Amino acid sequence: MSTNIDTPETVEADSTEVSCDGGGDLGHPRVYLNMGDKGEVDCPYCDRKFVLTTEHAS
């Protein structure tokens, strides 16, 4: 038996503060996330990863 698990989507962002609603009609409640000093954060609902673009990283 084979299990096909999709890799979570990675989204480039130009701000350390992002929001995620899961996208589409069957998303999840909108959450607001802060990347902090790491420059990346994962959505706790859908595991979508937000990464600060290199031109905006400090």
HTML snippet that shows the backbone in 3Dmol.js (N, CA, C, O; Angstrom):
<script src="https://3Dmol.org/build/3Dmol-min.js"></script>
<div id="view" style="width:600px;height:400px;position:relative"></div>
<script>
const pdb = `
ATOM      1  N   MET A   1       0.841  -1.170   0.000  1.00  0.00           N
ATOM      2  CA  MET A   1       0.000   0.000   0.000  1.00  0.00           C
ATOM      3  C   MET A   1       0.891   1.240   0.000  1.00  0.00           C
ATOM      4  O   MET A   1       1.881   1.314   0.728  1.00  0.00           O
ATOM      5  N   SER A   2       0.523   2.192  -0.818  1.00  0.00           N
ATOM      6  CA  SER A   2       1.291   3.423  -0.942  1.00  0.00           C
ATOM      7  C   SER A   2       0.465   4.592  -0.421  1.00  0.00           C
ATOM      8  O   SER A   2      -0.720   4.718  -0.731  1.00  0.00           O
ATOM      9  N   THR A   3       1.095   5.429   0.363  1.00  0.00           N
ATOM     10  CA  THR A   3       0.431   6.616   0.880  1.00  0.00           C
ATOM     11  C   THR A   3       1.023   7.832   0.188  1.00  0.00           C
ATOM     12  O   THR A   3       2.235   8.045   0.218  1.00  0.00           O
ATOM     13  N   ASN A   4       0.164   8.627  -0.435  1.00  0.00           N
ATOM     14  CA  ASN A   4       0.608   9.823  -1.132  1.00  0.00           C
ATOM     15  C   ASN A   4       0.299  11.032  -0.255  1.00  0.00           C
ATOM     16  O   ASN A   4      -0.861  11.420  -0.113  1.00  0.00           O
ATOM     17  N   ILE A   5       1.329  11.623   0.330  1.00  0.00           N
ATOM     18  CA  ILE A   5       1.159  12.796   1.181  1.00  0.00           C
ATOM     19  C   ILE A   5       1.760  13.988   0.454  1.00  0.00           C
ATOM     20  O   ILE A   5       2.948  14.001   0.132  1.00  0.00           O
ATOM     21  N   ASP A   6       0.926  14.987   0.199  1.00  0.00           N
ATOM     22  CA  ASP A   6       1.399  16.186  -0.481  1.00  0.00           C
ATOM     23  C   ASP A   6       2.287  17.004   0.445  1.00  0.00           C
ATOM     24  O   ASP A   6       2.031  17.108   1.645  1.00  0.00           O
ATOM     25  N   THR A   7       3.330  17.580  -0.129  1.00  0.00           N
ATOM     26  CA  THR A   7       4.199  18.483   0.606  1.00  0.00           C
ATOM     27  C   THR A   7       3.455  19.790   0.827  1.00  0.00           C
ATOM     28  O   THR A   7       2.831  20.304  -0.101  1.00  0.00           O
ATOM     29  N   PRO A   8       3.508  20.342   2.047  1.00  0.00           N
ATOM     30  CA  PRO A   8       2.823  21.616   2.292  1.00  0.00           C
ATOM     31  C   PRO A   8       3.344  22.716   1.362  1.00  0.00           C
ATOM     32  O   PRO A   8       4.520  22.735   0.998  1.00  0.00           O
ATOM     33  N   GLU A   9       2.463  23.610   0.993  1.00  0.00           N
ATOM     34  CA  GLU A   9       2.798  24.731   0.111  1.00  0.00           C
ATOM     35  C   GLU A   9       3.747  25.693   0.821  1.00  0.00           C
ATOM     36  O   GLU A   9       3.615  25.925   2.023  1.00  0.00           O
ATOM     37  N   THR A  10       4.702  26.253   0.080  1.00  0.00           N
ATOM     38  CA  THR A  10       5.591  27.290   0.595  1.00  0.00           C
ATOM     39  C   THR A  10       5.245  28.595  -0.104  1.00  0.00           C
ATOM     40  O   THR A  10       5.171  28.660  -1.331  1.00  0.00           O
ATOM     41  N   VAL A  11       5.033  29.637   0.702  1.00  0.00           N
ATOM     42  CA  VAL A  11       4.639  30.944   0.182  1.00  0.00           C
ATOM     43  C   VAL A  11       5.709  31.956   0.553  1.00  0.00           C
ATOM     44  O   VAL A  11       6.086  32.070   1.720  1.00  0.00           O
ATOM     45  N   GLU A  12       6.200  32.695  -0.441  1.00  0.00           N
ATOM     46  CA  GLU A  12       7.155  33.772  -0.168  1.00  0.00           C
ATOM     47  C   GLU A  12       6.380  35.019   0.227  1.00  0.00           C
ATOM     48  O   GLU A  12       5.378  35.358  -0.403  1.00  0.00           O
ATOM     49  N   ALA A  13       6.842  35.699   1.266  1.00  0.00           N
ATOM     50  CA  ALA A  13       6.165  36.893   1.771  1.00  0.00           C
ATOM     51  C   ALA A  13       7.161  38.040   1.862  1.00  0.00           C
ATOM     52  O   ALA A  13       8.360  37.822   2.039  1.00  0.00           O
ATOM     53  N   ASP A  14       6.654  39.266   1.738  1.00  0.00           N
ATOM     54  CA  ASP A  14       7.529  40.433   1.833  1.00  0.00           C
ATOM     55  C   ASP A  14       7.406  41.130   3.184  1.00  0.00           C
ATOM     56  O   ASP A  14       7.929  42.230   3.367  1.00  0.00           O
ATOM     57  N   SER A  15       6.716  40.492   4.130  1.00  0.00           N
ATOM     58  CA  SER A  15       6.545  41.031   5.471  1.00  0.00           C
ATOM     59  C   SER A  15       6.668  39.892   6.474  1.00  0.00           C
ATOM     60  O   SER A  15       6.349  38.748   6.154  1.00  0.00           O
ATOM     61  N   THR A  16       7.129  40.195   7.683  1.00  0.00           N
ATOM     62  CA  THR A  16       7.235  39.157   8.709  1.00  0.00           C
ATOM     63  C   THR A  16       5.888  38.832   9.335  1.00  0.00           C
ATOM     64  O   THR A  16       5.780  37.864  10.088  1.00  0.00           O
ATOM     65  N   GLU A  17       4.859  39.620   9.040  1.00  0.00           N
ATOM     66  CA  GLU A  17       3.508  39.353   9.532  1.00  0.00           C
ATOM     67  C   GLU A  17       2.643  38.911   8.365  1.00  0.00           C
ATOM     68  O   GLU A  17       2.505  39.638   7.382  1.00  0.00           O
ATOM     69  N   VAL A  18       2.056  37.716   8.467  1.00  0.00           N
ATOM     70  CA  VAL A  18       1.250  37.145   7.393  1.00  0.00           C
ATOM     71  C   VAL A  18      -0.050  36.602   7.973  1.00  0.00           C
ATOM     72  O   VAL A  18      -0.177  36.420   9.184  1.00  0.00           O
ATOM     73  N   SER A  19      -1.017  36.345   7.088  1.00  0.00           N
ATOM     74  CA  SER A  19      -2.252  35.688   7.509  1.00  0.00           C
ATOM     75  C   SER A  19      -2.491  34.489   6.607  1.00  0.00           C
ATOM     76  O   SER A  19      -2.037  34.454   5.463  1.00  0.00           O
ATOM     77  N   CYS A  20      -3.212  33.504   7.139  1.00  0.00           N
ATOM     78  CA  CYS A  20      -3.511  32.294   6.381  1.00  0.00           C
ATOM     79  C   CYS A  20      -4.945  31.879   6.682  1.00  0.00           C
ATOM     80  O   CYS A  20      -5.371  31.859   7.837  1.00  0.00           O
ATOM     81  N   ASP A  21      -5.686  31.545   5.622  1.00  0.00           N
ATOM     82  CA  ASP A  21      -7.055  31.045   5.801  1.00  0.00           C
ATOM     83  C   ASP A  21      -7.235  29.678   5.147  1.00  0.00           C
ATOM     84  O   ASP A  21      -8.361  29.204   4.995  1.00  0.00           O
ATOM     85  N   GLY A  22      -6.147  29.055   4.766  1.00  0.00           N
ATOM     86  CA  GLY A  22      -6.201  27.734   4.165  1.00  0.00           C
ATOM     87  C   GLY A  22      -6.542  27.726   2.696  1.00  0.00           C
ATOM     88  O   GLY A  22      -6.360  26.708   2.029  1.00  0.00           O
ATOM     89  N   GLY A  23      -7.029  28.831   2.175  1.00  0.00           N
ATOM     90  CA  GLY A  23      -7.366  28.929   0.765  1.00  0.00           C
ATOM     91  C   GLY A  23      -8.578  28.110   0.377  1.00  0.00           C
ATOM     92  O   GLY A  23      -8.934  27.149   1.060  1.00  0.00           O
ATOM     93  N   GLY A  24      -9.198  28.482  -0.697  1.00  0.00           N
ATOM     94  CA  GLY A  24     -10.332  27.731  -1.224  1.00  0.00           C
ATOM     95  C   GLY A  24     -11.572  27.815  -0.350  1.00  0.00           C
ATOM     96  O   GLY A  24     -11.591  28.499   0.673  1.00  0.00           O
ATOM     97  N   ASP A  25     -12.605  27.103  -0.779  1.00  0.00           N
ATOM     98  CA  ASP A  25     -13.878  27.114  -0.060  1.00  0.00           C
ATOM     99  C   ASP A  25     -13.824  26.336   1.245  1.00  0.00           C
ATOM    100  O   ASP A  25     -14.592  26.617   2.165  1.00  0.00           O
ATOM    101  N   LEU A  26     -12.940  25.375   1.335  1.00  0.00           N
ATOM    102  CA  LEU A  26     -12.871  24.529   2.530  1.00  0.00           C
ATOM    103  C   LEU A  26     -11.627  24.826   3.351  1.00  0.00           C
ATOM    104  O   LEU A  26     -10.965  23.910   3.838  1.00  0.00           O
ATOM    105  N   GLY A  27     -11.313  26.094   3.504  1.00  0.00           N
ATOM    106  CA  GLY A  27     -10.123  26.500   4.247  1.00  0.00           C
ATOM    107  C   GLY A  27     -10.308  26.314   5.744  1.00  0.00           C
ATOM    108  O   GLY A  27     -10.973  25.376   6.184  1.00  0.00           O
ATOM    109  N   HIS A  28      -9.722  27.203   6.516  1.00  0.00           N
ATOM    110  CA  HIS A  28      -9.821  27.166   7.973  1.00  0.00           C
ATOM    111  C   HIS A  28      -9.966  28.596   8.467  1.00  0.00           C
ATOM    112  O   HIS A  28      -9.857  29.530   7.672  1.00  0.00           O
ATOM    113  N   PRO A  29     -10.210  28.795   9.767  1.00  0.00           N
ATOM    114  CA  PRO A  29     -10.311  30.165  10.282  1.00  0.00           C
ATOM    115  C   PRO A  29      -9.030  30.942   9.974  1.00  0.00           C
ATOM    116  O   PRO A  29      -7.929  30.395  10.043  1.00  0.00           O
ATOM    117  N   ARG A  30      -9.184  32.214   9.637  1.00  0.00           N
ATOM    118  CA  ARG A  30      -8.008  33.049   9.345  1.00  0.00           C
ATOM    119  C   ARG A  30      -7.174  33.214  10.613  1.00  0.00           C
ATOM    120  O   ARG A  30      -7.689  33.550  11.679  1.00  0.00           O
ATOM    121  N   VAL A  31      -5.888  32.970  10.470  1.00  0.00           N
ATOM    122  CA  VAL A  31      -4.953  33.172  11.572  1.00  0.00           C
ATOM    123  C   VAL A  31      -3.885  34.154  11.119  1.00  0.00           C
ATOM    124  O   VAL A  31      -3.517  34.195   9.945  1.00  0.00           O
ATOM    125  N   TYR A  32      -3.395  34.939  12.060  1.00  0.00           N
ATOM    126  CA  TYR A  32      -2.338  35.905  11.795  1.00  0.00           C
ATOM    127  C   TYR A  32      -1.069  35.383  12.452  1.00  0.00           C
ATOM    128  O   TYR A  32      -1.064  35.041  13.635  1.00  0.00           O
ATOM    129  N   LEU A  33       0.001  35.324  11.675  1.00  0.00           N
ATOM    130  CA  LEU A  33       1.246  34.709  12.121  1.00  0.00           C
ATOM    131  C   LEU A  33       2.399  35.695  12.012  1.00  0.00           C
ATOM    132  O   LEU A  33       2.424  36.529  11.107  1.00  0.00           O
ATOM    133  N   ASN A  34       3.348  35.601  12.924  1.00  0.00           N
ATOM    134  CA  ASN A  34       4.527  36.454  12.918  1.00  0.00           C
ATOM    135  C   ASN A  34       5.765  35.572  12.776  1.00  0.00           C
ATOM    136  O   ASN A  34       5.945  34.622  13.538  1.00  0.00           O
ATOM    137  N   MET A  35       6.611  35.887  11.809  1.00  0.00           N
ATOM    138  CA  MET A  35       7.811  35.091  11.552  1.00  0.00           C
ATOM    139  C   MET A  35       8.904  35.316  12.585  1.00  0.00           C
ATOM    140  O   MET A  35       9.788  34.474  12.746  1.00  0.00           O
ATOM    141  N   GLY A  36       8.854  36.432  13.280  1.00  0.00           N
ATOM    142  CA  GLY A  36       9.901  36.730  14.248  1.00  0.00           C
ATOM    143  C   GLY A  36      11.256  36.849  13.573  1.00  0.00           C
ATOM    144  O   GLY A  36      11.347  37.282  12.424  1.00  0.00           O
ATOM    145  N   ASP A  37      12.301  36.468  14.279  1.00  0.00           N
ATOM    146  CA  ASP A  37      13.668  36.575  13.760  1.00  0.00           C
ATOM    147  C   ASP A  37      14.034  35.439  12.811  1.00  0.00           C
ATOM    148  O   ASP A  37      15.016  35.542  12.075  1.00  0.00           O
ATOM    149  N   LYS A  38      13.255  34.356  12.818  1.00  0.00           N
ATOM    150  CA  LYS A  38      13.568  33.200  11.970  1.00  0.00           C
ATOM    151  C   LYS A  38      13.359  33.478  10.489  1.00  0.00           C
ATOM    152  O   LYS A  38      14.045  32.901   9.646  1.00  0.00           O
ATOM    153  N   GLY A  39      12.407  34.368  10.163  1.00  0.00           N
ATOM    154  CA  GLY A  39      12.121  34.646   8.763  1.00  0.00           C
ATOM    155  C   GLY A  39      11.244  33.597   8.113  1.00  0.00           C
ATOM    156  O   GLY A  39      11.134  33.550   6.888  1.00  0.00           O
ATOM    157  N   GLU A  40      10.612  32.744   8.929  1.00  0.00           N
ATOM    158  CA  GLU A  40       9.679  31.751   8.401  1.00  0.00           C
ATOM    159  C   GLU A  40       8.734  31.317   9.517  1.00  0.00           C
ATOM    160  O   GLU A  40       9.057  31.411  10.702  1.00  0.00           O
ATOM    161  N   VAL A  41       7.557  30.839   9.107  1.00  0.00           N
ATOM    162  CA  VAL A  41       6.571  30.356  10.072  1.00  0.00           C
ATOM    163  C   VAL A  41       5.650  29.375   9.361  1.00  0.00           C
ATOM    164  O   VAL A  41       5.375  29.530   8.171  1.00  0.00           O
ATOM    165  N   ASP A  42       5.172  28.366  10.086  1.00  0.00           N
ATOM    166  CA  ASP A  42       4.237  27.380   9.548  1.00  0.00           C
ATOM    167  C   ASP A  42       2.850  27.637  10.116  1.00  0.00           C
ATOM    168  O   ASP A  42       2.702  27.939  11.300  1.00  0.00           O
ATOM    169  N   CYS A  43       1.839  27.518   9.271  1.00  0.00           N
ATOM    170  CA  CYS A  43       0.460  27.650   9.720  1.00  0.00           C
ATOM    171  C   CYS A  43       0.118  26.431  10.584  1.00  0.00           C
ATOM    172  O   CYS A  43       0.364  25.298  10.171  1.00  0.00           O
ATOM    173  N   PRO A  44      -0.445  26.650  11.778  1.00  0.00           N
ATOM    174  CA  PRO A  44      -0.770  25.515  12.646  1.00  0.00           C
ATOM    175  C   PRO A  44      -1.951  24.685  12.147  1.00  0.00           C
ATOM    176  O   PRO A  44      -2.140  23.558  12.605  1.00  0.00           O
ATOM    177  N   TYR A  45      -2.747  25.213  11.224  1.00  0.00           N
ATOM    178  CA  TYR A  45      -3.893  24.478  10.684  1.00  0.00           C
ATOM    179  C   TYR A  45      -3.527  23.633   9.470  1.00  0.00           C
ATOM    180  O   TYR A  45      -3.801  22.433   9.442  1.00  0.00           O
ATOM    181  N   CYS A  46      -2.906  24.255   8.465  1.00  0.00           N
ATOM    182  CA  CYS A  46      -2.700  23.563   7.185  1.00  0.00           C
ATOM    183  C   CYS A  46      -1.230  23.296   6.863  1.00  0.00           C
ATOM    184  O   CYS A  46      -0.928  22.732   5.811  1.00  0.00           O
ATOM    185  N   ASP A  47      -0.322  23.684   7.737  1.00  0.00           N
ATOM    186  CA  ASP A  47       1.122  23.479   7.561  1.00  0.00           C
ATOM    187  C   ASP A  47       1.726  24.260   6.406  1.00  0.00           C
ATOM    188  O   ASP A  47       2.874  24.015   6.036  1.00  0.00           O
ATOM    189  N   ARG A  48       0.976  25.200   5.824  1.00  0.00           N
ATOM    190  CA  ARG A  48       1.542  26.063   4.782  1.00  0.00           C
ATOM    191  C   ARG A  48       2.705  26.824   5.401  1.00  0.00           C
ATOM    192  O   ARG A  48       2.583  27.370   6.498  1.00  0.00           O
ATOM    193  N   LYS A  49       3.827  26.858   4.700  1.00  0.00           N
ATOM    194  CA  LYS A  49       5.027  27.530   5.208  1.00  0.00           C
ATOM    195  C   LYS A  49       5.164  28.889   4.554  1.00  0.00           C
ATOM    196  O   LYS A  49       5.097  29.006   3.330  1.00  0.00           O
ATOM    197  N   PHE A  50       5.355  29.913   5.363  1.00  0.00           N
ATOM    198  CA  PHE A  50       5.587  31.269   4.883  1.00  0.00           C
ATOM    199  C   PHE A  50       7.050  31.599   5.130  1.00  0.00           C
ATOM    200  O   PHE A  50       7.560  31.422   6.236  1.00  0.00           O
ATOM    201  N   VAL A  51       7.726  32.085   4.074  1.00  0.00           N
ATOM    202  CA  VAL A  51       9.152  32.389   4.131  1.00  0.00           C
ATOM    203  C   VAL A  51       9.356  33.825   3.682  1.00  0.00           C
ATOM    204  O   VAL A  51       8.810  34.251   2.664  1.00  0.00           O
ATOM    205  N   LEU A  52      10.140  34.565   4.443  1.00  0.00           N
ATOM    206  CA  LEU A  52      10.454  35.945   4.088  1.00  0.00           C
ATOM    207  C   LEU A  52      11.364  35.945   2.870  1.00  0.00           C
ATOM    208  O   LEU A  52      12.380  35.250   2.851  1.00  0.00           O
ATOM    209  N   THR A  53      11.003  36.725   1.847  1.00  0.00           N
ATOM    210  CA  THR A  53      11.832  36.791   0.643  1.00  0.00           C
ATOM    211  C   THR A  53      13.191  37.387   0.993  1.00  0.00           C
ATOM    212  O   THR A  53      13.299  38.218   1.895  1.00  0.00           O
ATOM    213  N   THR A  54      14.211  36.964   0.285  1.00  0.00           N
ATOM    214  CA  THR A  54      15.574  37.374   0.613  1.00  0.00           C
ATOM    215  C   THR A  54      15.781  38.879   0.488  1.00  0.00           C
ATOM    216  O   THR A  54      16.577  39.449   1.233  1.00  0.00           O
ATOM    217  N   GLU A  55      15.086  39.530  -0.432  1.00  0.00           N
ATOM    218  CA  GLU A  55      15.286  40.975  -0.569  1.00  0.00           C
ATOM    219  C   GLU A  55      14.676  41.756   0.586  1.00  0.00           C
ATOM    220  O   GLU A  55      14.983  42.935   0.759  1.00  0.00           O
ATOM    221  N   HIS A  56      13.806  41.112   1.389  1.00  0.00           N
ATOM    222  CA  HIS A  56      13.209  41.775   2.544  1.00  0.00           C
ATOM    223  C   HIS A  56      13.790  41.285   3.863  1.00  0.00           C
ATOM    224  O   HIS A  56      13.446  41.812   4.922  1.00  0.00           O
ATOM    225  N   ALA A  57      14.651  40.301   3.816  1.00  0.00           N
ATOM    226  CA  ALA A  57      15.275  39.786   5.043  1.00  0.00           C
ATOM    227  C   ALA A  57      16.313  40.789   5.526  1.00  0.00           C
ATOM    228  O   ALA A  57      16.985  41.439   4.726  1.00  0.00           O
ATOM    229  N   SER A  58      16.435  40.905   6.843  1.00  0.00           N
ATOM    230  CA  SER A  58      17.410  41.863   7.380  1.00  0.00           C
ATOM    231  C   SER A  58      18.639  41.180   7.903  1.00  0.00           C
ATOM    232  O   SER A  58      19.556  41.843   8.388  1.00  0.00           O
TER     233      SER A  58
END
`;
const viewer = $3Dmol.createViewer("view");
viewer.addModel(pdb, "pdb");
viewer.setStyle({}, {cartoon: {color: "spectrum"}});
viewer.zoomTo();
viewer.render();
</script>
